[in-house]
Amino acid sequence: MAAAPVWSVDPRTGKQREQVAQEATAAEVDSAVRGAHAVRGALADRTVRAALLRTAADLLDAAGEHVIEAADAETALGPVRLTGELARTTAQLRAFAEVVDEGAFLDVRIDHADADRTPPWPDLRRYKVPLGVVAVYSASNFPFAFSVPGGDTASALAAGCPVVVKAHPDHPATSELCVSVLRRAAAEVGLPEDVVSLVHGFEAGVELVKHPLVSAAGFTGSVRGGRALFDAAAARPAPIPFHGELGSLNPVVVTEAAAAGRAEEIGAGLAGSMTLGVGQFCTKPGFVLAPAGEPGDRLVKSLTAAVSETEPGVMLDHRMRDAFVAGVAERAALPGVDAPVTPGAGGEHTVSAGFLTLPAALLTAEGAHDLLLEECFGPVAVVARYTSTDEVTSILSRLPGNLTATLHLAGEEADGTEPGAAELLAELTPLAGRVLVNGWPTGVAVAPAQQHGGPYPATTSTSTSVGATAIERWLRPVSYQSTPAALLPPELRDENPLDLPRRVDGRPES
């Protein structure tokens, strides 16, 4: 049977643009993985890895106009949004080059032998080594930052792991352009091009996670698809780490004092965040607990006005569009649910933003309204109107894990003294990896302290996919005991020839 063609599709029309490639066969996946595995040793030199990341960033910047044009044609995200995303992506590559240069990620620890301890210590020297070939599954909604040249690829290469990327079917031409840039960057710094490769197709993705030479995987996508791959990774004869970002409701709690003092501002801010990128951000605030009564009414009025002014938008593909239209219709039909601005189809190829409201009491116990506590991908949010803090606590206790949770307090610069604020923050903390106060979760800074991950189903592990510590996903610790100096890796020798930050005998080395 001939391999199926891979088409680039225009989401603005639903029409095929061009055939980009063919779906990879099992033999082609095997070849890609074996090629990556064969060159893993070439990434051992940290200096070369840092040069690869910086060169890739420079080449992507140089190709910016071309790759942005291709991405816009395949995603309809627009050149302004994509220009910002590409800048974020190249900044991320350079940030990981700095991480590699510094070397702290190796977590070098040396404990010299000490016979006076009880029990005695042998000589122990520990650092982290790369896992091996990493499979990366591209995201639909970020054709750069969470796809071929994105954070999973950048952090894996920084760790010293070659990468095989499974392209997302929504932007195959963009994926091909980006992988060609990364492979050219590898060649320019003297590395084999197979440190990064690309495959297409659903079955290729399944074969990839099952391949015995794949040592770990990173995924950004749906709960259904991510869970299937996670289960496949766990069911292997030798299970592997699967770092998946699957889905998130990203709850928001607005206190009565916040609504009383900032109702209009909060309503407008919520509208901007929930409709950003046609509601296709993984951090979109999809569920809001707002007070009943006059202050909450003003918030809803502000939200209504702002969302009503939002133009219909094109989603990433027609499958997602159809799922959004069906999903919001099913939710709006539930008893007790109102739609101040009705979300749904905006046209043959577009969707209209909207939001739903209901009394929070309908969500305090298991029932038909549980659907409202599940993510609906697209420009919609659910606003539950509470009458007591007990209702807030009850509903928060029923929420699944999330990437983010947000608390809005009185005052633009809340000082934390509002009554009940500490208790609410404590209730939100177990729900998410990033907790915000008086802000909006869309927009994830690429910073050392960032945590982009949360309890299941937000992610399948406790790690982050954004920020410096994302590199830790692709490493494992190894200790050498009583090993002659001549046999030790340079990183673990007493003289510290690589000038790495280390802890020696339990203390930072000066």
N, C-alpha and C positions, 0 to 999 in steps of 0.2 A: 504494500500500500504506500502510495506517495505521501510524503510529509505534507501536512496542511500548511497553506500559505499564511503568513502573518501580514495583516493589512493595517496601514495607518488610516484612521477614520476621523473625519471632521465632526466633532460633537455639535457644532452649530447647525449642521444639515443632516447628520447621520449617514453621509455618503463616504464611501471608500476613497482615499486620496491616492495611495500607491501601495504596492506590495513591497514590504521592507525586507522580509526574510521568510524562512520556513521554520515551523516548529521543530525543535530539536528532538531527534530520536534518542532512545535509551543509549545507543552506541555513541552518539554525539555528546550526550551528557557525560558519559563515562570518559570520553576523550578529554573533555574540558576539565573535569576534576583531576584526572591523572596528570594532565599537563600542568595544572596548578600545583599539585602535590610534588611534582618533580622539581619545581623551581623554588620551593619554600626556603631552601637554604640560602638563596640569593638575597633574601630579605634580612639576613642575620645582622648586617652592618647597620647600626642606628643612623649613622651619618647619611648613608645612601637612602634609607627610608625617609628621613626628613627632607632630603633633596627631591625625592619622588613626590611627596605631598606638596611641596612648594612649586615644583615645576608643573604639576597637574593644575594647581590653582592659577598659575600664570597662563597656561595654555587655554584653560576654560574662559578666563577673562578675555583673552585675545579672540576667542571664538564666540564671544557673547552674543553678538548680533545674530549670528547664524543659528545657534542653539535656542535662543529665545524665540526666534521666528518659528522654528520647528515645534517647540513646546506649545506655543500659543495656537498653532494650527491643530494640534492634537488634543489640547485640554481646554481651550477657550478661557484660560485664566487671565489673559491680557498681558501686554508687554510691561506695564508698570509693576504689577504683582510679580511677574517672572523675573524682571530685572532685579528686584529686591531679593528674591529667593536665590538667584544665582550669586549675588554678592554675599549673601549669608553662607552659601555653600563653599565658595572659595575662601571666605574668612575661616570657616570651619576646618578646611584642609590645612590652612596655615597655622591655625591654633593647635592642631594635632602635631604638626611639625615641631612646634615649641615644646609640646609635651614630650616628644621623643628626644629632643635635644637635652631637656632637663634631666630625664631619666628617673624621676621619683616614682614613676609608675611601676618600675621594677621592684620596688619595696624591698631593697636589699637590707638584710639583717644578719649580723655576724655575732655569734656568742662563742667566746673562747672557752676552752676547756677549764673547768673549775672543780677540782677534787674536793674542795671544802664545802660545797653545797650538799644538801641532803634532799634527795639523792644526788650524787655527783653529776655535773654536766659534762657531756662529751663536747668536742668542738663541733658546732653546728653553724652552717652557712646557708641562708635561704634567699631565693629571689624568684621572680616569675618568668615563665617561658611561654612562647606562643603555642596555642593549641594545635594549629595546622590549618587546613583549608576551611574557609568560612563560606557558607552559602548565604547570600543576601537576597531577600525578596523585596522588590521595589514596591513603593506605595503609589496609589493612583493620584492622590491629591497634591503630591509634591514631586514633580518630575525631576528636580535636581536635589533638593535637600534631604529627601528620604528615598532616593532612588539610586541610579548607577554611581554618581559621584558623591552620594550623601554620607550621612553620619556613620552608618554601619560599615560602609566600604572604607571611609577615611580612618575610623578607629581600628578596624581590623588590619589594614595596612600598617598603621602606626604600631600596632602590637607585633608586627612581623608575620602576619598571616596572609597568604594569597587568597584571593576572593573570586568566586564564581557567582555572578549576579543573574537572577531570574528576572527578566524584563517584565514590566507590567504591560498588559495588552492595550492599555489606554494611550501609551506614548512609546511605541516601539521604535519609531524613527529617531526620536529624541534620545532614546536609550542607545541606539547604534552610534549616533554622533558622539555621545558622551563617553562610551567605552573606547571609541577610537582615540579620543583625546587622552584618556588615561593610559592606554597602551602606548601611545606616542611619547607620553611623559616618561614611562618606564624605559623605553628605548633611549631617550635622551640622557638619562642618568646611568645608563649602562646595565639596566636590569632586563631580564627576559620579559617580553610582552605578556606572557601567560601568568604573570602575577595578578592580572585582572582579565576576566573573560565573561562572556555573556551568552545566555541561552534564552530561548523563547518557548512558550507553550505550557499549558496546564500540566500535562503529563510529565514534561521536563522538570517542573517544579517538584512533583512527587518523587521522581527518580533522584533528584538532587538531594533531598533530605534523607533519602534512604541509602545513599552511596556510602560504602564503608570507609572511604578516604575523606569524607566530609566530617569535620571535627566539631562544628558548631554552626548555628544558623541564627540569622536576624530577620525579623519579619515585621512589616507594618501593613495592616489591612483589616479585614472583617473578622468578627468573632468566629463565624462559621469556617472560613478558610484557614484562619490561624490555628483554631483548635484542631482541625484535621491534620495539619502539618505537625503541630505540637504532639499529638497522639502518635503520629508516625515516627517522630524523633524518639519518643519514649519507648516505642515498641521494637526498635532495632535490637539486634543481638547485642550490640554495644550502644546503649542510649547516649545521646549527645545533648549538650545544653541547647535549648531553643528559647531565644529571647524574642518574644512576640509582643507587639502592641496591637491589641485587638479591638477595643471599643470603650467608649467613655461617655457618661452622661454629663459630667462636670457640673455638679450641683452648685447653686448660689443661694445663700441665705441673706435676706435683707431684714435687718432688725426694724422694730417699730420706730425707734429714734432715727435711724437712717432714712426711712421713708418719709418721716415727718420733716426732716431737714433737707433732704436731697432728692425728693421723688422725681422731679423732672430730669435732673442730671442722671440718675440711675436708669430711668426708663430709656433715655437717649443712648446711654452707654451700652445698655443691654442690646438694644436694637443694632447698634454698630457691630458689636461682637458676634451676635448670633447670625447675622447675615453676611459677615465678612467671607469673601471667597465663595459666595452662594451657599454659606453654611457648611462648607466642606472641610473645615479644620477639625482635627482630632480633639482640639481643646475648646470647641464651641460650647458655650454655656447652654445646655439643653433642658435644664430643669431648675426652676426658681421657686423658692419659698418666700412669698411676700405677704405682709400683713393684710388682713381684712380691714375694712374701715376706710375713712377718708384719705389718709396718707397713701395707703395702698391703691386706692382708686386713682389718685393723681399719678402714681407711678404707671399704672396700666394705661391711663390716658396719654401720657408722654410716650410710652412704648407704642401705642396704637398710631400716634401721629408719625413717629419716626419710621416704623415699619411700613406704613402706608405709602411713604415716599420712596421706598426701595423699588428700583426697577426690576422687572423679571430678569432672570439670569439663566445661563446655560450651564448645566451640570457636566461632569466629566465624561459621561456617556449616557446613552439612552436607557440602558439597563438601570443605572442609578436613578435617572429621572423617573422611570416608571415605578421603581420601588418607593421613591419619595412620595409620589402622588398617591399610591395605594396605601402607604403607611400613614400619611396624615389623614386620609379619608377614614381609615379604620379607627384612628384615635378620636377624630372629631365626632364620630357617630356614637361614642360611649355616652351613657346617660349622665347628665349633670355637667357635661363639658360644653363650654361656649367657645366661639372663635371670633374675638373682636376684629381680627384680620385673618381672613380665611386663607390658609396655605394650600398650595396645589399647583395644577397645571397653569402656566402663564401663556402658553401657546403650544404649537406643535413640537417645538424643540426646547422650550424654556419652562421654568417653574417660577411661581410667585411666593415670596416670603410671607409668613404669617405666624401667629401664635395662638395657643389654646389656654383657657383658664378653667379652673374648677375649684370647689371647696376642698381644702386640704384634708378634711375629715374623710373624704372618699378614699384616701390613700393610706390611712393609718393601719389598715388590716388587709390581709391577702384577699384578692377578689378580681373582678373583671377589669378594674382600672390599672392593674399591674403593668399593662402594656405601656402606660405613660412613664414608667420607671425604666424603660429600655431606650437606648439611643435610637434616634431617627436621623439618618444622615441627610443633611440638607438644611435649608433656611427655616427652621421651625424651633420653637421653644415651648415648654409647658410652664405655666405660672400657676402654682397652687397657693390659694389664699388661706393662711392659717389664722386661727382665733386665739391660740395659746401657745406657750413654749412647749407644753406637753405634746401638742400636735407636731411641732417641729422635731422634737426628740424622737417621737414615734416613727416619723417618716424617715429621718436620717438613719435610724437603726435598720431600716429595710433596704437601704440602697446598696447596690453592688460596688465593687472597687472602681476607682476613677483615677484619671491622670491628674485632675485638679479639683479643688473645692474652694469656693470663694465666700467670704463673709463681708457684708457691707454694714459698716457702723456709722454713727453720726459723725459729721465733720469730715472734710476732705482729708485731713491729716489726723486720723483717729489716734488718740493717745493711749487707748487700751483700758481706760477707766470706766467705760460704759457698763452699767450693770448687766451681768450675764454674758459679757463678751468672752471672758476666759473660758466659761463653761461651753459656749458654742464652739470656740476654737478647738477645745479638747474633743468635742463630738465630731468635728470635721476631720481632725488629724488622722484617725484610723482609716478614713475613706479614700485618701488620695496621697500621691507622691509630692504634690506641690500645693500648698495652702496659701491663698492670697487674701489680703485685707484691702478693701476699697480699691480694687482694680478689676481687670477683666483678663481671663486666662488665655485668650488668643494672642499669639506672639510668645515664642519660647526662646529666651536669650541663650546664646551659645556661650555659657559662662562656666567657670570651674565649679561653682556651687549649684549648678542646675540639676534638677531631678525630673526627668521626663519618663515617668513610669509610675505604676501604682499597683494596688492590690488587684487580683483577678476580678473581672476580665480585662481591666485596663492593660495589664501586661502579664506575661506568664512567668516573670522572674522579678526579683527585687532590684534589678539594676536600672540604670538610665541609658537612654539611647542618644541623649544630647548632653554636651559638656565633657570636660576632660576625663571624668571617671568612666565614660562609656568604653574606654580602652580596656577596662578590667574584665569585660565580658569575654575577651578572647585570650585570656592568660590563665595559667595555672601555676601554683607555687611548687617549688622543688627545694628540698633541703639536702645538702651534702654533709655527711657526718664523718669526722675523723679522716678527711680526704687530704692527701699530700698536696702542698701548694702548687706543684707543677701540673697537677691534674685539674685544678680548680678553674672554672671560667674566670676570665679577667675581672668580671663584675664582683667576684667574691674574694679576691686576693687582698691581703692586708694592706699592700701599698696603694690600693685604689687607683690603678693606672688610668681608669676612664673618668676619674674625678666625679663620681656619682654621689648623690646624697644617700647616706646610709645610717642605720642604727647599729652601734657596736656595743656589745655587752649591755643592751637595754637602753642606751642613751644615744641621742643624735650625735653623729660624729662632727666635731668642729673643723 
